[in-house]
Amino acid sequence: MPQEFIYQLRRVIHQMLKRSTTKTEQERLIADILDNLQVNFKLTDKQMLRSYNFHKGQKILQKLLDSE
């Protein structure tokens, strides 16, 4: 993944967490942002899927750690 992509994604997520939106709105915003970033940085579907799976794995791990 390009460093600029990662930087922009972190920046957007940080700003989004400051806002008081519902979980559905956050998911919709993330989906729109990822679509735009994919087009702008010319990322393949495989790269986006790999990024999503990594994020999903991190969320599962965090839930496991939080439950202990």
PDB file of N, CA, C and O in Angstrom:
ATOM      1  N   MET A   1       0.834  -1.174   0.000  1.00  0.00           N
ATOM      2  CA  MET A   1       0.000   0.000   0.000  1.00  0.00           C
ATOM      3  C   MET A   1       0.886   1.248   0.000  1.00  0.00           C
ATOM      4  O   MET A   1       1.893   1.296   0.707  1.00  0.00           O
ATOM      5  N   PRO A   2       0.521   2.233  -0.774  1.00  0.00           N
ATOM      6  CA  PRO A   2       1.283   3.491  -0.763  1.00  0.00           C
ATOM      7  C   PRO A   2       1.173   4.189   0.595  1.00  0.00           C
ATOM      8  O   PRO A   2       0.103   4.207   1.203  1.00  0.00           O
ATOM      9  N   GLN A   3       2.272   4.757   1.059  1.00  0.00           N
ATOM     10  CA  GLN A   3       2.291   5.455   2.345  1.00  0.00           C
ATOM     11  C   GLN A   3       1.263   6.586   2.388  1.00  0.00           C
ATOM     12  O   GLN A   3       0.622   6.812   3.414  1.00  0.00           O
ATOM     13  N   GLU A   4       1.111   7.285   1.278  1.00  0.00           N
ATOM     14  CA  GLU A   4       0.157   8.394   1.227  1.00  0.00           C
ATOM     15  C   GLU A   4      -1.275   7.884   1.452  1.00  0.00           C
ATOM     16  O   GLU A   4      -2.078   8.548   2.107  1.00  0.00           O
ATOM     17  N   PHE A   5      -1.583   6.717   0.913  1.00  0.00           N
ATOM     18  CA  PHE A   5      -2.901   6.093   1.102  1.00  0.00           C
ATOM     19  C   PHE A   5      -3.149   5.839   2.587  1.00  0.00           C
ATOM     20  O   PHE A   5      -4.205   6.183   3.119  1.00  0.00           O
ATOM     21  N   ILE A   6      -2.176   5.242   3.239  1.00  0.00           N
ATOM     22  CA  ILE A   6      -2.313   4.915   4.656  1.00  0.00           C
ATOM     23  C   ILE A   6      -2.465   6.191   5.477  1.00  0.00           C
ATOM     24  O   ILE A   6      -3.300   6.254   6.379  1.00  0.00           O
ATOM     25  N   TYR A   7      -1.668   7.199   5.171  1.00  0.00           N
ATOM     26  CA  TYR A   7      -1.749   8.477   5.886  1.00  0.00           C
ATOM     27  C   TYR A   7      -3.140   9.097   5.750  1.00  0.00           C
ATOM     28  O   TYR A   7      -3.736   9.524   6.738  1.00  0.00           O
ATOM     29  N   GLN A   8      -3.648   9.142   4.524  1.00  0.00           N
ATOM     30  CA  GLN A   8      -4.959   9.746   4.288  1.00  0.00           C
ATOM     31  C   GLN A   8      -6.068   8.954   4.980  1.00  0.00           C
ATOM     32  O   GLN A   8      -6.997   9.538   5.538  1.00  0.00           O
ATOM     33  N   LEU A   9      -5.970   7.646   4.945  1.00  0.00           N
ATOM     34  CA  LEU A   9      -6.988   6.813   5.582  1.00  0.00           C
ATOM     35  C   LEU A   9      -7.003   7.039   7.093  1.00  0.00           C
ATOM     36  O   LEU A   9      -8.072   7.167   7.688  1.00  0.00           O
ATOM     37  N   ARG A  10      -5.843   7.089   7.706  1.00  0.00           N
ATOM     38  CA  ARG A  10      -5.767   7.353   9.147  1.00  0.00           C
ATOM     39  C   ARG A  10      -6.335   8.728   9.483  1.00  0.00           C
ATOM     40  O   ARG A  10      -7.061   8.886  10.464  1.00  0.00           O
ATOM     41  N   ARG A  11      -6.001   9.712   8.670  1.00  0.00           N
ATOM     42  CA  ARG A  11      -6.482  11.076   8.894  1.00  0.00           C
ATOM     43  C   ARG A  11      -8.011  11.142   8.835  1.00  0.00           C
ATOM     44  O   ARG A  11      -8.650  11.781   9.670  1.00  0.00           O
ATOM     45  N   VAL A  12      -8.576  10.477   7.841  1.00  0.00           N
ATOM     46  CA  VAL A  12     -10.037  10.490   7.671  1.00  0.00           C
ATOM     47  C   VAL A  12     -10.724   9.770   8.826  1.00  0.00           C
ATOM     48  O   VAL A  12     -11.726  10.256   9.350  1.00  0.00           O
ATOM     49  N   ILE A  13     -10.199   8.626   9.222  1.00  0.00           N
ATOM     50  CA  ILE A  13     -10.807   7.873  10.320  1.00  0.00           C
ATOM     51  C   ILE A  13     -10.727   8.680  11.616  1.00  0.00           C
ATOM     52  O   ILE A  13     -11.684   8.711  12.390  1.00  0.00           O
ATOM     53  N   HIS A  14      -9.602   9.324  11.848  1.00  0.00           N
ATOM     54  CA  HIS A  14      -9.454  10.155  13.053  1.00  0.00           C
ATOM     55  C   HIS A  14     -10.498  11.272  13.072  1.00  0.00           C
ATOM     56  O   HIS A  14     -11.121  11.521  14.104  1.00  0.00           O
ATOM     57  N   GLN A  15     -10.687  11.934  11.954  1.00  0.00           N
ATOM     58  CA  GLN A  15     -11.682  13.006  11.877  1.00  0.00           C
ATOM     59  C   GLN A  15     -13.094  12.463  12.057  1.00  0.00           C
ATOM     60  O   GLN A  15     -13.935  13.106  12.686  1.00  0.00           O
ATOM     61  N   MET A  16     -13.349  11.297  11.513  1.00  0.00           N
ATOM     62  CA  MET A  16     -14.673  10.715  11.599  1.00  0.00           C
ATOM     63  C   MET A  16     -15.025  10.355  13.042  1.00  0.00           C
ATOM     64  O   MET A  16     -16.172  10.508  13.460  1.00  0.00           O
ATOM     65  N   LEU A  17     -14.038   9.877  13.800  1.00  0.00           N
ATOM     66  CA  LEU A  17     -14.294   9.497  15.181  1.00  0.00           C
ATOM     67  C   LEU A  17     -14.639  10.701  16.047  1.00  0.00           C
ATOM     68  O   LEU A  17     -15.295  10.558  17.079  1.00  0.00           O
ATOM     69  N   LYS A  18     -14.202  11.883  15.633  1.00  0.00           N
ATOM     70  CA  LYS A  18     -14.534  13.101  16.372  1.00  0.00           C
ATOM     71  C   LYS A  18     -16.013  13.457  16.226  1.00  0.00           C
ATOM     72  O   LYS A  18     -16.602  14.080  17.110  1.00  0.00           O
ATOM     73  N   ARG A  19     -16.594  13.060  15.118  1.00  0.00           N
ATOM     74  CA  ARG A  19     -17.991  13.393  14.850  1.00  0.00           C
ATOM     75  C   ARG A  19     -18.902  12.440  15.610  1.00  0.00           C
ATOM     76  O   ARG A  19     -18.533  11.296  15.878  1.00  0.00           O
ATOM     77  N   SER A  20     -20.065  12.906  15.948  1.00  0.00           N
ATOM     78  CA  SER A  20     -21.038  12.044  16.622  1.00  0.00           C
ATOM     79  C   SER A  20     -22.015  11.508  15.585  1.00  0.00           C
ATOM     80  O   SER A  20     -23.077  12.086  15.355  1.00  0.00           O
ATOM     81  N   THR A  21     -21.645  10.408  14.970  1.00  0.00           N
ATOM     82  CA  THR A  21     -22.495   9.782  13.956  1.00  0.00           C
ATOM     83  C   THR A  21     -22.832   8.360  14.402  1.00  0.00           C
ATOM     84  O   THR A  21     -22.187   7.801  15.289  1.00  0.00           O
ATOM     85  N   THR A  22     -23.839   7.801  13.778  1.00  0.00           N
ATOM     86  CA  THR A  22     -24.219   6.427  14.096  1.00  0.00           C
ATOM     87  C   THR A  22     -23.250   5.462  13.421  1.00  0.00           C
ATOM     88  O   THR A  22     -22.496   5.842  12.525  1.00  0.00           O
ATOM     89  N   LYS A  23     -23.284   4.233  13.857  1.00  0.00           N
ATOM     90  CA  LYS A  23     -22.407   3.208  13.289  1.00  0.00           C
ATOM     91  C   LYS A  23     -22.688   3.008  11.796  1.00  0.00           C
ATOM     92  O   LYS A  23     -21.762   2.813  11.009  1.00  0.00           O
ATOM     93  N   THR A  24     -23.957   3.057  11.412  1.00  0.00           N
ATOM     94  CA  THR A  24     -24.325   2.898   9.999  1.00  0.00           C
ATOM     95  C   THR A  24     -23.746   4.025   9.155  1.00  0.00           C
ATOM     96  O   THR A  24     -23.233   3.785   8.062  1.00  0.00           O
ATOM     97  N   GLU A  25     -23.825   5.249   9.656  1.00  0.00           N
ATOM     98  CA  GLU A  25     -23.255   6.389   8.922  1.00  0.00           C
ATOM     99  C   GLU A  25     -21.745   6.256   8.804  1.00  0.00           C
ATOM    100  O   GLU A  25     -21.175   6.571   7.759  1.00  0.00           O
ATOM    101  N   GLN A  26     -21.085   5.789   9.871  1.00  0.00           N
ATOM    102  CA  GLN A  26     -19.638   5.602   9.835  1.00  0.00           C
ATOM    103  C   GLN A  26     -19.257   4.550   8.804  1.00  0.00           C
ATOM    104  O   GLN A  26     -18.303   4.740   8.050  1.00  0.00           O
ATOM    105  N   GLU A  27     -19.994   3.440   8.764  1.00  0.00           N
ATOM    106  CA  GLU A  27     -19.704   2.388   7.794  1.00  0.00           C
ATOM    107  C   GLU A  27     -19.899   2.890   6.362  1.00  0.00           C
ATOM    108  O   GLU A  27     -19.105   2.576   5.476  1.00  0.00           O
ATOM    109  N   ARG A  28     -20.945   3.661   6.145  1.00  0.00           N
ATOM    110  CA  ARG A  28     -21.200   4.214   4.815  1.00  0.00           C
ATOM    111  C   ARG A  28     -20.085   5.181   4.407  1.00  0.00           C
ATOM    112  O   ARG A  28     -19.625   5.160   3.266  1.00  0.00           O
ATOM    113  N   LEU A  29     -19.658   6.021   5.341  1.00  0.00           N
ATOM    114  CA  LEU A  29     -18.568   6.953   5.059  1.00  0.00           C
ATOM    115  C   LEU A  29     -17.270   6.213   4.735  1.00  0.00           C
ATOM    116  O   LEU A  29     -16.566   6.572   3.792  1.00  0.00           O
ATOM    117  N   ILE A  30     -16.960   5.188   5.515  1.00  0.00           N
ATOM    118  CA  ILE A  30     -15.739   4.420   5.265  1.00  0.00           C
ATOM    119  C   ILE A  30     -15.788   3.770   3.891  1.00  0.00           C
ATOM    120  O   ILE A  30     -14.794   3.779   3.165  1.00  0.00           O
ATOM    121  N   ALA A  31     -16.935   3.206   3.528  1.00  0.00           N
ATOM    122  CA  ALA A  31     -17.070   2.577   2.214  1.00  0.00           C
ATOM    123  C   ALA A  31     -16.858   3.593   1.090  1.00  0.00           C
ATOM    124  O   ALA A  31     -16.165   3.303   0.114  1.00  0.00           O
ATOM    125  N   ASP A  32     -17.446   4.767   1.222  1.00  0.00           N
ATOM    126  CA  ASP A  32     -17.269   5.815   0.213  1.00  0.00           C
ATOM    127  C   ASP A  32     -15.814   6.274   0.132  1.00  0.00           C
ATOM    128  O   ASP A  32     -15.273   6.470  -0.956  1.00  0.00           O
ATOM    129  N   ILE A  33     -15.203   6.439   1.276  1.00  0.00           N
ATOM    130  CA  ILE A  33     -13.807   6.877   1.320  1.00  0.00           C
ATOM    131  C   ILE A  33     -12.900   5.845   0.671  1.00  0.00           C
ATOM    132  O   ILE A  33     -12.020   6.194  -0.115  1.00  0.00           O
ATOM    133  N   LEU A  34     -13.110   4.576   0.998  1.00  0.00           N
ATOM    134  CA  LEU A  34     -12.278   3.524   0.414  1.00  0.00           C
ATOM    135  C   LEU A  34     -12.450   3.463  -1.104  1.00  0.00           C
ATOM    136  O   LEU A  34     -11.477   3.258  -1.830  1.00  0.00           O
ATOM    137  N   ASP A  35     -13.677   3.639  -1.581  1.00  0.00           N
ATOM    138  CA  ASP A  35     -13.900   3.660  -3.030  1.00  0.00           C
ATOM    139  C   ASP A  35     -13.120   4.797  -3.684  1.00  0.00           C
ATOM    140  O   ASP A  35     -12.466   4.603  -4.709  1.00  0.00           O
ATOM    141  N   ASN A  36     -13.194   5.979  -3.086  1.00  0.00           N
ATOM    142  CA  ASN A  36     -12.475   7.130  -3.641  1.00  0.00           C
ATOM    143  C   ASN A  36     -10.964   6.946  -3.591  1.00  0.00           C
ATOM    144  O   ASN A  36     -10.263   7.258  -4.554  1.00  0.00           O
ATOM    145  N   LEU A  37     -10.469   6.442  -2.473  1.00  0.00           N
ATOM    146  CA  LEU A  37      -9.027   6.227  -2.359  1.00  0.00           C
ATOM    147  C   LEU A  37      -8.549   5.165  -3.347  1.00  0.00           C
ATOM    148  O   LEU A  37      -7.455   5.272  -3.901  1.00  0.00           O
ATOM    149  N   GLN A  38      -9.371   4.145  -3.564  1.00  0.00           N
ATOM    150  CA  GLN A  38      -8.995   3.101  -4.509  1.00  0.00           C
ATOM    151  C   GLN A  38      -8.836   3.682  -5.914  1.00  0.00           C
ATOM    152  O   GLN A  38      -7.893   3.345  -6.629  1.00  0.00           O
ATOM    153  N   VAL A  39      -9.751   4.545  -6.296  1.00  0.00           N
ATOM    154  CA  VAL A  39      -9.679   5.170  -7.621  1.00  0.00           C
ATOM    155  C   VAL A  39      -8.485   6.121  -7.707  1.00  0.00           C
ATOM    156  O   VAL A  39      -7.723   6.086  -8.674  1.00  0.00           O
ATOM    157  N   ASN A  40      -8.328   6.968  -6.690  1.00  0.00           N
ATOM    158  CA  ASN A  40      -7.261   7.968  -6.723  1.00  0.00           C
ATOM    159  C   ASN A  40      -5.860   7.364  -6.685  1.00  0.00           C
ATOM    160  O   ASN A  40      -4.941   7.893  -7.309  1.00  0.00           O
ATOM    161  N   PHE A  41      -5.690   6.260  -5.957  1.00  0.00           N
ATOM    162  CA  PHE A  41      -4.374   5.654  -5.834  1.00  0.00           C
ATOM    163  C   PHE A  41      -4.209   4.435  -6.734  1.00  0.00           C
ATOM    164  O   PHE A  41      -3.190   3.747  -6.678  1.00  0.00           O
ATOM    165  N   LYS A  42      -5.210   4.175  -7.558  1.00  0.00           N
ATOM    166  CA  LYS A  42      -5.172   3.073  -8.531  1.00  0.00           C
ATOM    167  C   LYS A  42      -4.834   1.734  -7.871  1.00  0.00           C
ATOM    168  O   LYS A  42      -3.969   0.990  -8.335  1.00  0.00           O
ATOM    169  N   LEU A  43      -5.542   1.453  -6.777  1.00  0.00           N
ATOM    170  CA  LEU A  43      -5.347   0.195  -6.065  1.00  0.00           C
ATOM    171  C   LEU A  43      -6.237  -0.869  -6.685  1.00  0.00           C
ATOM    172  O   LEU A  43      -7.333  -0.585  -7.169  1.00  0.00           O
ATOM    173  N   THR A  44      -5.742  -2.100  -6.659  1.00  0.00           N
ATOM    174  CA  THR A  44      -6.514  -3.207  -7.211  1.00  0.00           C
ATOM    175  C   THR A  44      -7.522  -3.697  -6.169  1.00  0.00           C
ATOM    176  O   THR A  44      -7.412  -3.392  -4.981  1.00  0.00           O
ATOM    177  N   ASP A  45      -8.497  -4.456  -6.642  1.00  0.00           N
ATOM    178  CA  ASP A  45      -9.471  -5.041  -5.726  1.00  0.00           C
ATOM    179  C   ASP A  45      -8.789  -5.975  -4.731  1.00  0.00           C
ATOM    180  O   ASP A  45      -9.190  -6.052  -3.570  1.00  0.00           O
ATOM    181  N   LYS A  46      -7.762  -6.681  -5.187  1.00  0.00           N
ATOM    182  CA  LYS A  46      -7.024  -7.597  -4.320  1.00  0.00           C
ATOM    183  C   LYS A  46      -6.347  -6.832  -3.178  1.00  0.00           C
ATOM    184  O   LYS A  46      -6.363  -7.291  -2.036  1.00  0.00           O
ATOM    185  N   GLN A  47      -5.763  -5.686  -3.472  1.00  0.00           N
ATOM    186  CA  GLN A  47      -5.126  -4.878  -2.432  1.00  0.00           C
ATOM    187  C   GLN A  47      -6.157  -4.368  -1.428  1.00  0.00           C
ATOM    188  O   GLN A  47      -5.903  -4.360  -0.223  1.00  0.00           O
ATOM    189  N   MET A  48      -7.306  -3.949  -1.920  1.00  0.00           N
ATOM    190  CA  MET A  48      -8.350  -3.453  -1.033  1.00  0.00           C
ATOM    191  C   MET A  48      -8.897  -4.579  -0.150  1.00  0.00           C
ATOM    192  O   MET A  48      -9.154  -4.367   1.035  1.00  0.00           O
ATOM    193  N   LEU A  49      -9.073  -5.761  -0.716  1.00  0.00           N
ATOM    194  CA  LEU A  49      -9.567  -6.896   0.052  1.00  0.00           C
ATOM    195  C   LEU A  49      -8.564  -7.286   1.131  1.00  0.00           C
ATOM    196  O   LEU A  49      -8.947  -7.592   2.261  1.00  0.00           O
ATOM    197  N   ARG A  50      -7.292  -7.274   0.784  1.00  0.00           N
ATOM    198  CA  ARG A  50      -6.255  -7.592   1.762  1.00  0.00           C
ATOM    199  C   ARG A  50      -6.272  -6.586   2.917  1.00  0.00           C
ATOM    200  O   ARG A  50      -6.121  -6.969   4.077  1.00  0.00           O
ATOM    201  N   SER A  51      -6.453  -5.330   2.604  1.00  0.00           N
ATOM    202  CA  SER A  51      -6.526  -4.293   3.623  1.00  0.00           C
ATOM    203  C   SER A  51      -7.755  -4.498   4.509  1.00  0.00           C
ATOM    204  O   SER A  51      -7.671  -4.385   5.731  1.00  0.00           O
ATOM    205  N   TYR A  52      -8.883  -4.798   3.892  1.00  0.00           N
ATOM    206  CA  TYR A  52     -10.116  -5.036   4.653  1.00  0.00           C
ATOM    207  C   TYR A  52      -9.961  -6.235   5.585  1.00  0.00           C
ATOM    208  O   TYR A  52     -10.343  -6.167   6.753  1.00  0.00           O
ATOM    209  N   ASN A  53      -9.404  -7.332   5.074  1.00  0.00           N
ATOM    210  CA  ASN A  53      -9.230  -8.532   5.893  1.00  0.00           C
ATOM    211  C   ASN A  53      -8.292  -8.279   7.067  1.00  0.00           C
ATOM    212  O   ASN A  53      -8.509  -8.800   8.161  1.00  0.00           O
ATOM    213  N   PHE A  54      -7.249  -7.481   6.845  1.00  0.00           N
ATOM    214  CA  PHE A  54      -6.336  -7.128   7.921  1.00  0.00           C
ATOM    215  C   PHE A  54      -7.081  -6.336   8.999  1.00  0.00           C
ATOM    216  O   PHE A  54      -6.937  -6.611  10.190  1.00  0.00           O
ATOM    217  N   HIS A  55      -7.868  -5.366   8.577  1.00  0.00           N
ATOM    218  CA  HIS A  55      -8.640  -4.546   9.518  1.00  0.00           C
ATOM    219  C   HIS A  55      -9.642  -5.404  10.288  1.00  0.00           C
ATOM    220  O   HIS A  55      -9.803  -5.246  11.498  1.00  0.00           O
ATOM    221  N   LYS A  56     -10.306  -6.300   9.589  1.00  0.00           N
ATOM    222  CA  LYS A  56     -11.296  -7.180  10.220  1.00  0.00           C
ATOM    223  C   LYS A  56     -10.619  -8.064  11.266  1.00  0.00           C
ATOM    224  O   LYS A  56     -11.157  -8.265  12.355  1.00  0.00           O
ATOM    225  N   GLY A  57      -9.444  -8.589  10.937  1.00  0.00           N
ATOM    226  CA  GLY A  57      -8.692  -9.416  11.884  1.00  0.00           C
ATOM    227  C   GLY A  57      -8.282  -8.637  13.117  1.00  0.00           C
ATOM    228  O   GLY A  57      -8.297  -9.167  14.227  1.00  0.00           O
ATOM    229  N   GLN A  58      -7.916  -7.383  12.925  1.00  0.00           N
ATOM    230  CA  GLN A  58      -7.531  -6.544  14.060  1.00  0.00           C
ATOM    231  C   GLN A  58      -8.721  -6.277  14.975  1.00  0.00           C
ATOM    232  O   GLN A  58      -8.569  -6.243  16.196  1.00  0.00           O
ATOM    233  N   LYS A  59      -9.905  -6.086  14.395  1.00  0.00           N
ATOM    234  CA  LYS A  59     -11.096  -5.851  15.210  1.00  0.00           C
ATOM    235  C   LYS A  59     -11.438  -7.098  16.026  1.00  0.00           C
ATOM    236  O   LYS A  59     -11.819  -6.990  17.192  1.00  0.00           O
ATOM    237  N   ILE A  60     -11.305  -8.272  15.425  1.00  0.00           N
ATOM    238  CA  ILE A  60     -11.588  -9.521  16.139  1.00  0.00           C
ATOM    239  C   ILE A  60     -10.609  -9.691  17.289  1.00  0.00           C
ATOM    240  O   ILE A  60     -11.001 -10.062  18.396  1.00  0.00           O
ATOM    241  N   LEU A  61      -9.334  -9.420  17.028  1.00  0.00           N
ATOM    242  CA  LEU A  61      -8.309  -9.512  18.065  1.00  0.00           C
ATOM    243  C   LEU A  61      -8.597  -8.527  19.198  1.00  0.00           C
ATOM    244  O   LEU A  61      -8.465  -8.878  20.371  1.00  0.00           O
ATOM    245  N   GLN A  62      -8.988  -7.300  18.858  1.00  0.00           N
ATOM    246  CA  GLN A  62      -9.281  -6.296  19.885  1.00  0.00           C
ATOM    247  C   GLN A  62     -10.449  -6.723  20.752  1.00  0.00           C
ATOM    248  O   GLN A  62     -10.413  -6.534  21.968  1.00  0.00           O
ATOM    249  N   LYS A  63     -11.489  -7.297  20.152  1.00  0.00           N
ATOM    250  CA  LYS A  63     -12.629  -7.771  20.930  1.00  0.00           C
ATOM    251  C   LYS A  63     -12.206  -8.883  21.887  1.00  0.00           C
ATOM    252  O   LYS A  63     -12.658  -8.932  23.031  1.00  0.00           O
ATOM    253  N   LEU A  64     -11.346  -9.763  21.416  1.00  0.00           N
ATOM    254  CA  LEU A  64     -10.849 -10.853  22.260  1.00  0.00           C
ATOM    255  C   LEU A  64     -10.054 -10.296  23.434  1.00  0.00           C
ATOM    256  O   LEU A  64     -10.227 -10.742  24.568  1.00  0.00           O
ATOM    257  N   LEU A  65      -9.192  -9.333  23.172  1.00  0.00           N
ATOM    258  CA  LEU A  65      -8.401  -8.735  24.239  1.00  0.00           C
ATOM    259  C   LEU A  65      -9.257  -7.962  25.227  1.00  0.00           C
ATOM    260  O   LEU A  65      -8.993  -7.973  26.429  1.00  0.00           O
ATOM    261  N   ASP A  66     -10.286  -7.289  24.716  1.00  0.00           N
ATOM    262  CA  ASP A  66     -11.174  -6.521  25.589  1.00  0.00           C
ATOM    263  C   ASP A  66     -11.994  -7.412  26.505  1.00  0.00           C
ATOM    264  O   ASP A  66     -12.348  -7.006  27.612  1.00  0.00           O
ATOM    265  N   SER A  67     -12.299  -8.621  26.057  1.00  0.00           N
ATOM    266  CA  SER A  67     -13.142  -9.525  26.845  1.00  0.00           C
ATOM    267  C   SER A  67     -12.371 -10.182  27.984  1.00  0.00           C
ATOM    268  O   SER A  67     -12.975 -10.707  28.918  1.00  0.00           O
ATOM    269  N   GLU A  68     -11.050 -10.156  27.914  1.00  0.00           N
ATOM    270  CA  GLU A  68     -10.250 -10.818  28.970  1.00  0.00           C
ATOM    271  C   GLU A  68     -10.112  -9.984  30.186  1.00  0.00           C
ATOM    272  O   GLU A  68      -9.472 -10.401  31.151  1.00  0.00           O
TER     273      GLU A  68
END
